[in-house]
Amino acid sequence: MEDRINHLEGKLCLAEDLLDELNRTVFRQQEQLDQLQAQIRLLYQQMQGGSSASAEPRDLREEIPPHY
């Protein structure tokens, strides 16, 4: 009976460690998502602000890199 209890306690400790690690991983991923969303918002604002400033049509041939 004592062996079974020790085995269950060992499994419980491993499960708690795994849960803690998963919680840390989810927390880090949420931080990364928040940062990426902030960057996307900033890029979107820059695109919205820049689109009205350059209302003239662009010639895509002028944007080809010089090695072509």
Sequence and secondary structure as in RCSB ss.txt:
>XXXX:A:sequence
MEDRINHLEGKLCLAEDLLDELNRTVFRQQEQLDQLQAQIRLLYQQMQGGSSASAEPRDLREEIPPHY
>XXXX:A:secstr
 HHHHHHHHHHHHHHHHHHHHHHHHHHHHHHHHHHHHHHHHHHHHHHHHHHHH  S   GGGGS TT 
